């Protein structure tokens, strides 16, 4: 039961991070154009995605 709850929680977190990353991309691109170094949100998406994949594989 706890494993399923964790998996669902990670799925929700993954979906939320994807949504926030999509919202952040235009801001990051404008920042790059202005010369402000802004990292794209790929690391957060990758980290949460890997955690979800590990939990789903169990």
Backbone bond lengths (Angstrom), bond angles and torsions (degrees), N, CA, C in turn:
res aa  C-N    CA-C-N  psi(-1)  N-CA   C-N-CA  omega(-1)  CA-C   N-CA-C  phi
1 X - - - 1.447 - - 1.528 111.07 -
2 X 1.336 116.73 -42.83 1.457 120.12 -179.69 1.528 109.94 -67.86
3 X 1.329 116.95 -36.96 1.470 120.47 179.54 1.524 110.96 -63.15
4 X 1.336 117.14 -41.41 1.460 119.91 178.67 1.520 110.89 -67.06
5 X 1.331 117.02 -38.94 1.463 120.55 178.45 1.524 110.08 -63.39
6 X 1.328 116.66 -41.13 1.464 120.45 178.64 1.525 110.62 -65.05
7 X 1.313 117.12 -42.18 1.456 121.12 179.71 1.530 111.27 -62.63
8 X 1.321 116.17 -44.03 1.467 119.90 178.62 1.525 110.24 -65.83
9 X 1.319 117.06 -40.34 1.469 120.41 177.47 1.521 112.12 -61.87
10 X 1.333 116.22 -41.35 1.462 119.90 177.50 1.521 111.72 -67.80
11 X 1.318 117.51 -35.79 1.460 120.43 176.50 1.527 110.44 -63.09
12 X 1.324 116.47 -44.34 1.465 120.28 178.24 1.527 110.17 -63.31
13 X 1.332 117.19 -43.00 1.467 120.56 178.50 1.522 110.80 -62.84
14 X 1.323 117.01 -40.87 1.461 121.39 179.75 1.528 110.65 -62.90
15 X 1.322 116.34 -45.57 1.464 119.89 179.53 1.526 111.25 -63.72
16 X 1.330 116.76 -39.48 1.461 121.24 178.62 1.527 111.14 -64.98
17 X 1.333 116.78 -42.60 1.465 120.52 179.08 1.521 110.35 -65.25
18 X 1.313 117.98 -39.73 1.469 120.58 176.99 1.525 110.79 -61.64
19 X 1.315 116.61 -43.75 1.461 121.06 179.55 1.529 110.30 -62.81
20 X 1.330 117.12 -47.19 1.457 120.51 179.55 1.530 111.46 -64.47
21 X 1.323 116.71 -36.82 1.467 120.17 178.83 1.525 110.62 -64.04
22 X 1.327 116.37 -41.28 1.465 119.65 178.01 1.526 111.42 -64.27
23 X 1.313 116.78 -35.72 1.458 119.91 177.04 1.525 111.99 -70.52
24 X 1.323 116.80 -30.63 1.458 121.95 -174.71 1.533 113.07 -82.00
25 X 1.301 118.13 -24.50 1.465 121.50 -175.65 1.530 112.71 -57.45
26 X 1.330 120.32 -48.79 1.472 118.21 179.00 1.530 112.63 -61.04
27 X 1.321 117.15 -37.07 1.468 120.70 178.27 1.522 109.91 -64.74
28 X 1.312 117.24 -42.12 1.461 121.20 179.75 1.531 110.85 -65.74
29 X 1.313 117.26 -38.73 1.465 120.11 179.52 1.533 111.57 -67.13
30 X 1.321 117.15 -39.97 1.465 120.50 176.01 1.529 109.48 -64.88
31 X 1.316 116.87 -40.90 1.460 120.45 177.60 1.517 111.85 -60.54
32 X 1.309 117.12 -42.39 1.470 120.57 177.10 1.520 111.22 -61.15
33 X 1.323 115.49 -41.50 1.460 120.05 -178.87 1.528 110.85 -64.91
34 X 1.336 116.41 -32.30 1.460 121.33 178.63 1.528 112.40 -84.20
35 X 1.316 117.08 -3.89 1.457 121.30 178.75 1.511 114.29 90.08
36 X 1.315 117.54 10.81 1.465 121.92 178.31 1.527 107.83 -91.42
37 X 1.327 117.86 121.34 1.469 118.87 -179.73 1.534 111.08 -72.40
38 X 1.300 115.73 109.82 1.464 121.66 179.60 1.516 107.20 -125.38
39 X 1.332 116.48 121.02 1.458 119.76 178.24 1.521 110.76 -75.78
40 X 1.308 116.19 137.92 1.455 119.25 176.07 1.526 108.99 -70.09
41 X 1.312 118.66 153.13 1.465 122.34 -170.94 1.530 115.27 -78.33
42 X 1.303 118.08 26.42 1.456 120.89 -177.60 1.517 114.53 -65.34
43 X 1.347 117.13 -33.90 1.469 119.18 -179.22 1.517 112.29 -64.45
44 X 1.327 117.39 -41.55 1.466 120.53 -179.72 1.518 110.62 -65.12
45 X 1.318 117.09 -43.22 1.463 121.28 179.40 1.525 109.88 -63.28
46 X 1.320 117.06 -43.72 1.467 121.06 -179.07 1.526 111.40 -64.01
47 X 1.332 117.00 -44.18 1.464 121.05 -178.23 1.522 111.68 -63.08
48 X 1.324 117.25 -48.09 1.461 120.48 -179.25 1.523 110.00 -68.60
49 X 1.318 117.58 -37.40 1.462 120.80 177.95 1.518 112.39 -62.59
50 X 1.324 116.85 -41.47 1.471 120.20 178.14 1.528 111.03 -66.00
51 X 1.332 117.04 -39.77 1.467 120.00 178.21 1.528 110.30 -63.64
52 X 1.326 117.03 -41.19 1.467 120.32 178.08 1.525 110.74 -65.04
53 X 1.327 117.59 -44.41 1.473 120.73 179.27 1.524 111.72 -59.31
54 X 1.346 116.79 -41.47 1.469 120.04 178.05 1.532 111.06 -62.96
55 X 1.328 116.21 -43.64 1.461 119.95 -178.53 1.523 111.30 -68.82
56 X 1.321 117.04 -37.17 1.462 120.34 -179.55 1.513 112.22 -71.01
57 X 1.332 117.22 -26.55 1.463 120.85 -178.62 1.530 112.83 -74.63
58 X 1.293 116.63 -16.92 1.491 119.77 -178.59 1.478 112.63 -74.85
